[in-house]
Amino acid sequence: MNNKFDRHRIIREIITKNKISRQEDLLLLLLNRGFDLTQATLSRDLRDLKVGKIYDTHLGSIYFIPNEESDQPLRGAISLQFSKNLAILKTEGGFANSVAVRLDNANIEEVIGTLAGNDTILIVFREDVSKENYLLALSKHFPDIDQFIIT
């Protein structure tokens, strides 16, 4: 089996149902399921699927596939504070990357970009937009965002 569509479907299934911490383990599971692929192909597949890693207390970090449904809560978010055209979104440890990926994938016009650490995300907004419009833009994609705002 070398169909890219089928391979992507199985990668999603494996990552969703298992805690996979190493690419080599995922490659072995795919080979065992009849897929003939190289490490380079798997790396491209992971990039295409926008696979990231989140913190796991036992394994250190595990693969996850960001949920692309925009009305899902921002898992791991704790607080959001604004300063002019910047915002700091605090998350639980290890969640900043996955939340930043969700923000980036939302393609919010008012957001220039994000920068994620372990538990903090810097969100840079366009300067010509008011704080109220930042909030409106964020809440269109993430309805639960208002519960994290610190004034």
N, C-alpha and C positions, 0 to 999 in steps of 0.2 A: 504494500500500500504506500503510494507516494503522492497521492492527491493532496495538494496543499489545503484545500477546504476541509477534508477529513482529518488531516493532521492537526489543523488549528482547533477543530472541534474536540479532538481527543486531548490535546494539550489543555484546553479550557477545563475539560472534565477532570483530568488528573489533578490539576492545580486546585480546582474547587473542592475536590473530595479528599485531598491528601495534603499533609504538611511537607512540602518539598523545599529543602534548604540549599541544595546544590544542583547545578545544571547537569552534572554527570549523572545524578540519580534520576532526573527527569529523562535524560537521553536513554538510560538503561530501560526505564519503564516503556518508553516509546518503541525501542528495539524489540522488547518482549511482546509488544502488541502488534508486531509485524511491519513497523515503519523502518525503512532503510534510509537513514539520514546521518549527516555529519554534525559535529559540534557547531560548525559555522552556520549550517542551515538552521539548527535549533536556535542559535543566537539571533538570526534574522527573524525567525518565527516569533520569538519572545518580544523583539522590538516591534514587529508588526501588530502584535496583540496588546502592546503597551503594558506588558507584564512588569510589575515592580516588586519590591520586597517590603514587608512590614515586620516589625519586631515580634518575636515569639519568645516567651520566657524559657522554653526548653531548648530550642534549636538556634537561638540567636536571631535569625531572620529567615523568613519563608516567602516564597513567591505568592503573589496575589494578582488577580486580574481586576482592574478597576471596573466597578459597576458603572456603565455608561448611562444609566437612567438618571436624568437630572433631578427627579423629585425624591431621590433617596437621601437620607440624612448624611451629613458629613461625619462619618464614623471616626471617632477619636478626637474631634474638635472640642476645645474647652472654652476659649474666649477669643474675642475679636475686638481690637482697639484701633482707632483711626488717629492719624496725625497728618493733616493736610492731604496730600495725594497718596499717602502710604497707609497701609494697615498691617498690623501684626496679628496673625492668627496663631494662637497657642494650641497645641495638641497634646495628647498623651504621648509618652516616650515612644519613638519609633513610627509614629503615624504621620508625621509631617509630609514625607514624600508621597504617600498614597493620597492624602488630601490635596496636595499641590497638583498632582496628576489630574485629579478630578476637576480642580479649578481650571487648569490649562485646557483640558479636553472640552470644557464647556464653551470655549471660544467667546468669552464675554468681551464685547467690543470696548468697554470702558477699562479693561485690565490690560496694561502693557506687558506685564509678566509677573512671575512668582519666583521666589528663591527659597528653597526648603533646607532646613537643618534636620536635627533629630526630632525636636518637639516644637519648632517655631517656623512659621512661614512669613516671609515678607511679601506683601502684595503691593505692586506699584500700579496706581491708577493714572489715567490721563489727567493732566493738570486742568483741563478745561471743563471738568465735570464736578458737580457738587457732591458733598458727602451723601445727601439724600438720594441722589441718582446712583451713587456707588451701591448703596443699600438696596435700592430698587432693582438694579441690574443683578446683584448677587441673589436677592430673594426670588427672582424669576427662575433661577436655576436651582437654588437651594432654599426651599421654603422654610427650613428650620434655622436659617442663619441668624434670625433676630434673637433667638434664645442665647446666643453666645456673646452678644454685644456688651461691651463695658463702656459706659459713658463717662 
